[in-house]
Amino acid sequence: MLTKGKAEHDPLPKEMVMVEFNPVEVLEPVPSPRVINSHLFLRQLSKEVVTKRSRIIHVIRNPKDVAVSLYFHMLQIKGFKDDGVLDLAKGFLHGGISPGGSYFDYFAYMKEMTQWQREHPEVPVINIYYEDVKKDPVKCVRQLAEFLKVDASDQLCEDIADQCSFKKLKQADETVKVKDTTPDRHIFKGGVSKLYRKGEVGDWKNYFTVALSEEFDRVVPENLKGCDLKIQYTI
């Protein structure tokens, strides 16, 4: 929206512009400047990310909500053994989840991401926290406009923030987006994945026990030492 200067939803769904889900021939026709998604380590992406100094928007969400979100996402996958959200959350923290790995893999990712930024100061990266977007979406849109070097009026920033509310994103996914044609869609029940469930901060409170929450509070900081992150479990 910022690069196009319009608060209008792109018809391409998120899945169809994810590097790990699509062959190069699917991504190449996407009009430039391309907005491409990925969950991969930066070292797994094209070297042109560095040589062309691609602008990277790094989105971070608190691990308790990520664990709950992952559980409901996994429920959509054929053959997933459902042992309940608490069991998955423990596996998420300590390993043993497939597909998706453990949060320790993500800890490794966060550490590598931190080190990568230190080693490549010439590559522009902005860390955006999901919780900050929920608290003040207009402010975050302005930050992104500045980062992307886009001239965006206050009205455009407000309009984009409105169109990017969870409710309107979910509506657009159902009414504006074209049908997902990614090769891996067959792994989902019905051949389609639903990315939008609640989008709330603190939904983990509806599922975590006190003991599990305290375990996350202990394990997460231990494994994020050296990473300058502001994990926010509530807003």
C-alpha positions as CSV (number, residue, x, y, z in Angstrom):
1,M,0.0,0.0,0.0
2,L,2.8,2.4,0.9
3,T,4.8,1.7,-2.3
4,K,1.7,2.1,-4.4
5,G,0.4,5.2,-2.5
6,K,-3.1,3.7,-2.1
7,A,-4.9,2.1,0.8
8,E,-6.0,-0.8,-1.3
9,H,-5.5,-4.5,-0.7
10,D,-3.3,-6.4,-3.2
11,P,-5.2,-9.4,-4.7
12,L,-2.2,-11.7,-4.3
13,P,-2.5,-13.6,-1.0
14,K,0.5,-13.8,1.4
15,E,1.1,-17.5,0.6
16,M,1.7,-16.7,-3.1
17,V,4.6,-14.3,-2.4
18,M,6.4,-16.5,0.2
19,V,9.9,-17.6,-1.0
20,E,9.7,-21.1,0.6
21,F,6.3,-21.9,-0.9
22,N,6.9,-20.9,-4.5
23,P,9.4,-21.5,-7.4
24,V,11.3,-18.6,-8.8
25,E,9.1,-18.5,-12.0
26,V,6.1,-17.7,-9.8
27,L,7.8,-14.8,-7.9
28,E,9.5,-13.3,-10.9
29,P,6.3,-11.9,-12.6
30,V,5.4,-10.0,-9.4
31,P,5.6,-6.3,-10.3
32,S,8.6,-4.4,-8.9
33,P,9.1,-3.2,-6.2
34,R,8.3,-6.7,-5.0
35,V,7.1,-7.2,-1.4
36,I,8.1,-10.8,-0.7
37,N,7.5,-12.8,2.6
38,S,9.7,-15.5,4.2
39,H,10.3,-17.4,7.4
40,L,13.7,-18.5,6.3
41,F,17.1,-17.6,7.8
42,L,18.6,-14.6,5.9
43,R,21.6,-16.9,5.0
44,Q,19.1,-19.1,3.1
45,L,17.9,-16.2,0.9
46,S,19.4,-14.9,-2.3
47,K,22.8,-13.2,-1.9
48,E,21.2,-10.3,-3.7
49,V,19.6,-9.4,-0.5
50,V,23.0,-8.1,0.6
51,T,24.4,-7.0,-2.8
52,K,21.3,-5.0,-3.7
53,R,20.7,-3.9,-0.1
54,S,17.1,-5.0,-0.1
55,R,15.0,-3.4,2.6
56,I,14.0,-5.9,5.2
57,I,11.0,-5.6,7.5
58,H,11.5,-8.0,10.4
59,V,8.2,-8.7,12.2
60,I,8.5,-10.0,15.8
61,R,5.6,-11.4,18.0
62,N,5.8,-12.6,21.6
63,P,6.4,-16.4,21.8
64,K,3.4,-17.2,24.0
65,D,0.9,-15.9,21.4
66,V,3.0,-17.5,18.6
67,A,2.7,-20.9,20.3
68,V,-1.1,-20.6,20.5
69,S,-1.3,-19.3,16.9
70,L,0.9,-22.2,15.7
71,Y,-1.4,-24.7,17.4
72,F,-4.5,-23.5,15.6
73,H,-2.5,-23.3,12.3
74,M,-1.3,-26.9,12.8
75,L,-4.9,-28.1,13.3
76,Q,-5.4,-27.3,9.6
77,I,-2.6,-29.6,8.4
78,K,-3.5,-33.1,7.3
79,G,-2.2,-35.8,9.7
80,F,-1.4,-33.5,12.6
81,K,-1.7,-35.3,15.9
82,D,-3.7,-33.1,18.2
83,D,-2.6,-33.5,21.8
84,G,-3.9,-30.2,22.9
85,V,-2.5,-26.6,22.9
86,L,-0.6,-27.1,26.2
87,D,1.3,-30.1,24.8
88,L,2.2,-28.2,21.6
89,A,3.2,-25.1,23.6
90,K,5.7,-27.2,25.6
91,G,7.0,-28.8,22.5
92,F,7.2,-25.4,20.9
93,L,9.4,-24.2,23.8
94,H,11.5,-27.4,24.2
95,G,11.5,-29.0,20.8
96,G,9.8,-31.9,19.2
97,I,7.3,-30.2,16.8
98,S,7.2,-31.1,13.2
99,P,6.7,-29.4,10.8
100,G,7.8,-26.0,12.2
101,G,10.7,-27.0,14.5
102,S,10.9,-25.7,18.1
103,Y,11.2,-22.2,19.4
104,F,14.9,-23.0,20.1
105,D,15.3,-23.0,16.4
106,Y,13.7,-19.6,16.5
107,F,16.1,-18.6,19.3
108,A,18.9,-19.6,17.0
109,Y,17.2,-17.6,14.2
110,M,16.9,-14.5,16.4
111,K,20.6,-14.8,17.5
112,E,21.7,-15.2,13.9
113,M,19.4,-12.3,12.8
114,T,21.0,-10.1,15.5
115,Q,24.5,-11.1,14.4
116,W,23.7,-10.7,10.7
117,Q,22.5,-7.1,11.3
118,R,25.8,-6.4,13.1
119,E,27.8,-7.9,10.2
120,H,25.8,-6.2,7.5
121,P,25.1,-2.6,8.7
122,E,24.8,-1.5,5.0
123,V,21.6,-3.5,4.6
124,P,18.6,-1.6,5.9
125,V,16.6,-3.6,8.4
126,I,13.7,-2.4,10.6
127,N,12.3,-4.5,13.6
128,I,8.6,-4.2,13.9
129,Y,6.8,-5.6,16.9
130,Y,3.3,-7.0,16.4
131,E,2.3,-5.7,19.7
132,D,3.4,-2.1,18.7
133,V,1.3,-2.4,15.6
134,K,-1.8,-3.3,17.7
135,K,-1.1,-0.4,20.1
136,D,-0.5,2.3,17.6
137,P,-0.9,1.2,14.0
138,V,-0.7,4.7,12.5
139,K,2.6,5.3,14.2
140,C,4.0,2.0,12.8
141,V,2.8,2.9,9.3
142,R,4.6,6.2,9.5
143,Q,7.8,4.4,10.7
144,L,7.5,2.0,7.7
145,A,7.0,4.9,5.3
146,E,10.1,6.6,6.6
147,F,12.1,3.3,6.4
148,L,10.9,2.7,2.8
149,K,11.6,6.3,1.9
150,V,8.0,6.7,0.8
151,D,6.3,10.1,0.9
152,A,3.1,9.3,2.7
153,S,0.6,11.9,4.0
154,D,-1.0,11.6,7.4
155,Q,-4.3,10.8,5.7
156,L,-2.7,7.9,3.7
157,C,-1.0,6.5,6.9
158,E,-4.4,6.6,8.7
159,D,-6.2,5.0,5.8
160,I,-3.6,2.2,5.5
161,A,-3.7,1.6,9.3
162,D,-7.5,1.3,9.0
163,Q,-7.3,-1.1,6.0
164,C,-4.7,-3.2,7.8
165,S,-6.8,-3.7,10.9
166,F,-7.2,-7.4,11.6
167,K,-10.9,-7.3,10.8
168,K,-10.4,-5.8,7.4
169,L,-7.4,-8.0,6.6
170,K,-9.5,-11.0,7.3
171,Q,-12.3,-9.7,5.1
172,A,-9.9,-8.9,2.3
173,D,-8.5,-12.4,2.5
174,E,-12.0,-13.8,1.9
175,T,-13.3,-11.3,-0.7
176,V,-10.3,-9.6,-2.5
177,K,-7.5,-12.1,-2.6
178,V,-7.2,-14.5,-5.6
179,K,-7.3,-18.2,-5.0
180,D,-4.1,-19.6,-3.5
181,T,-2.2,-21.8,-6.1
182,T,1.0,-22.5,-4.1
183,P,2.3,-26.0,-4.7
184,D,2.2,-27.0,-1.0
185,R,-1.4,-26.1,-0.4
186,H,-2.4,-29.8,-0.6
187,I,-1.0,-30.3,2.9
188,F,-3.9,-28.4,4.3
189,K,-7.4,-29.8,4.9
190,G,-9.6,-28.7,2.0
191,G,-6.5,-27.5,0.1
192,V,-6.5,-24.1,1.7
193,S,-4.9,-22.5,4.9
194,K,-6.7,-19.9,6.9
195,L,-4.1,-17.4,8.2
196,Y,-6.5,-15.1,10.2
197,R,-8.0,-16.3,13.4
198,K,-8.1,-13.7,16.2
199,G,-5.0,-11.5,15.9
200,E,-5.1,-10.5,19.6
201,V,-2.3,-9.8,21.9
202,G,-2.5,-11.9,25.1
203,D,-4.7,-14.6,23.7
204,W,-2.3,-17.0,25.3
205,K,-3.9,-16.2,28.7
206,N,-7.0,-18.2,27.5
207,Y,-4.9,-21.4,27.2
208,F,-1.7,-21.3,29.3
209,T,-1.5,-22.5,32.8
210,V,0.3,-20.4,35.4
211,A,3.1,-23.0,35.5
212,L,3.6,-22.9,31.7
213,S,3.5,-19.2,31.5
214,E,6.2,-19.0,34.2
215,E,8.3,-21.6,32.3
216,F,8.2,-19.4,29.2
217,D,9.2,-16.4,31.4
218,R,12.2,-18.3,32.5
219,V,13.3,-20.1,29.3
220,V,12.8,-17.3,26.8
221,P,15.2,-14.7,28.3
222,E,17.8,-17.4,28.9
223,N,17.8,-18.2,25.2
224,L,17.6,-14.6,23.9
225,K,20.7,-13.3,25.7
226,G,22.6,-11.0,23.5
227,C,19.5,-10.1,21.4
228,D,18.2,-6.6,22.0
229,L,14.5,-7.4,21.9
230,K,11.5,-6.1,23.8
231,I,9.2,-9.1,24.1
232,Q,5.7,-7.9,25.1
233,Y,3.2,-10.4,26.3
234,T,0.4,-7.9,26.9
235,I,-0.4,-4.3,25.9
